[in-house]
Amino acid sequence: MEIERKFTLKELPADLESFPHHEIEQAYLNIEPIIRIRRQDEKYFLTYKGSGMMAREEYNLPLNEESYQHLLKKADGNVISKTRYVIPLENPVFSKDFVPLKNPQLTIELDVFRAPFAPLIMAEVEFPSVEMANAFVAPDWFLEDVTNDPAYHNSNMSRRTF
């Protein structure tokens, strides 16, 4: 189960380049259900995602480069390329009515998109439960919560025309 919230940003962290990052390329073979292929650095995956906006089933299967390249030719729409920075979220804040059992280890995955989607930058935070996701209070440098806006889901972005 993938449980995540998505946000646009007011500003980038000043020390962004100090965090680990991955180069990602992904394309979609289908969007209902979502079937995606992804190259992350030198690893390749085929992903199935169920329906839903914040919480949905997700299954990743390994691919080799040859299979990835073969499937890439069959993908519909735009190939999405981005740099993903992995930023630990120190001392996350939650609404007053939610008290986590222990201090959660959350991570911000900050995506800097390349053309044709640049200058789009988004942050995703994954959670172990829907309750925690709903209680999460975004850091000040986040702008808008776009979790439930289909326009910001990569599968729909892949279908945009430019």
C-alpha positions in Angstrom: 0.0 0.0 0.0 1.3 3.4 -1.0 0.1 6.3 1.2 1.4 9.7 0.1 0.6 13.3 0.0 1.9 15.7 -2.7 2.7 19.4 -2.4 3.9 22.2 -4.6 6.6 24.4 -3.0 7.1 28.0 -2.0 10.9 27.6 -2.2 13.7 25.0 -2.5 15.8 24.2 0.5 19.1 26.2 0.3 21.1 23.0 0.8 19.3 20.9 -1.7 22.4 19.6 -3.5 23.7 18.2 -0.1 21.0 15.5 -0.2 21.1 12.2 -2.0 19.3 12.1 -5.3 18.2 9.8 -8.1 17.8 10.4 -11.8 14.4 9.1 -12.9 12.8 8.5 -16.2 9.3 7.0 -16.4 6.6 6.3 -18.9 3.1 4.9 -18.8 1.7 1.9 -20.7 -1.7 2.4 -19.2 -3.4 4.8 -16.8 -6.5 2.9 -15.7 -5.1 0.8 -13.9 -1.7 2.5 -13.9 1.0 0.5 -15.4 4.3 2.4 -15.4 7.9 1.6 -16.3 10.7 3.5 -14.5 14.5 3.8 -14.7 15.9 5.0 -11.5 19.6 5.5 -11.9 20.7 2.1 -13.2 17.7 0.1 -11.9 14.5 -0.6 -13.9 11.0 -1.4 -12.7 7.5 -2.2 -13.8 4.9 -0.8 -11.5 1.2 -1.5 -11.1 -0.9 1.1 -9.1 -4.5 0.7 -8.1 -7.1 3.4 -8.0 -7.1 6.1 -5.4 -5.5 9.5 -4.8 -3.7 9.4 -1.4 -3.8 5.7 -0.6 -3.6 2.9 -3.2 -2.1 -0.5 -3.9 1.3 -0.5 -5.5 3.4 -3.4 -6.7 6.9 -3.0 -8.2 8.6 -5.7 -10.2 12.3 -5.6 -11.4 13.1 -5.2 -15.1 16.3 -5.4 -17.0 17.4 -2.6 -19.3 16.5 -4.5 -22.4 12.9 -5.0 -21.2 12.7 -1.4 -20.1 13.8 -0.1 -23.6 11.4 -2.5 -25.3 8.4 -1.3 -23.2 9.5 2.3 -23.5 8.7 2.2 -27.2 5.2 1.1 -26.4 4.4 3.8 -23.8 1.8 6.4 -24.5 2.2 10.1 -24.0 5.2 12.0 -22.5 8.2 10.4 -20.9 8.7 12.1 -17.5 12.2 12.9 -16.5 13.1 14.3 -13.1 15.8 14.5 -10.4 14.5 13.2 -7.1 16.1 14.5 -3.9 15.6 12.4 -0.8 15.4 14.6 2.3 14.8 13.3 5.8 11.9 15.1 7.5 13.2 15.9 11.0 10.5 16.2 13.7 7.4 16.1 11.6 4.4 18.0 12.9 0.9 16.6 13.2 -2.5 18.0 14.1 -3.2 18.2 17.9 -5.7 15.3 17.8 -3.1 12.8 16.4 -0.2 11.5 18.6 2.1 9.0 16.8 3.1 5.9 18.9 6.7 6.8 18.2 8.6 9.4 16.3 8.1 8.4 12.6 11.0 8.3 10.2 9.5 10.3 7.3 11.2 11.4 4.1 10.5 14.1 1.6 10.9 13.0 -2.0 11.5 16.3 -3.8 11.1 16.1 -7.6 12.6 18.6 -10.0 11.0 18.0 -13.4 12.8 18.4 -16.7 11.2 19.6 -20.0 8.4 19.6 -21.0 7.3 19.9 -17.3 9.9 22.3 -16.0 9.8 24.4 -14.0 7.5 22.1 -12.0 8.8 21.1 -8.6 6.8 18.9 -6.2 7.4 17.2 -2.9 5.9 13.9 -1.8 5.8 12.5 1.7 4.9 8.8 2.3 3.3 7.6 5.4 2.7 4.3 7.2 -1.0 5.0 7.8 -3.9 7.0 6.4 -4.4 8.5 9.8 -0.9 9.8 10.0 -1.1 11.2 6.4 -4.3 13.1 7.3 -2.8 14.5 10.5 0.4 15.7 8.8 1.1 19.4 9.0 3.2 20.5 6.0 6.5 22.4 6.6 6.4 26.2 6.0 8.3 25.9 2.7 5.5 23.7 1.2 2.9 25.7 -0.7 -0.3 23.8 -1.8 -1.5 20.3 -1.0 -2.2 18.8 -4.5 -2.7 15.2 -3.3 -6.3 15.1 -4.5 -5.7 17.1 -7.7 -5.5 14.6 -10.6 -3.5 17.1 -12.7 -0.5 16.5 -10.4 -0.4 12.8 -10.7 2.4 11.7 -13.0 0.2 9.3 -14.9 -2.1 12.2 -15.9 0.8 14.5 -16.5 2.1 12.0 -19.1 -1.0 12.6 -21.1 -0.7 16.4 -21.3 -0.1 18.1 -24.6 2.4 20.9 -25.0 
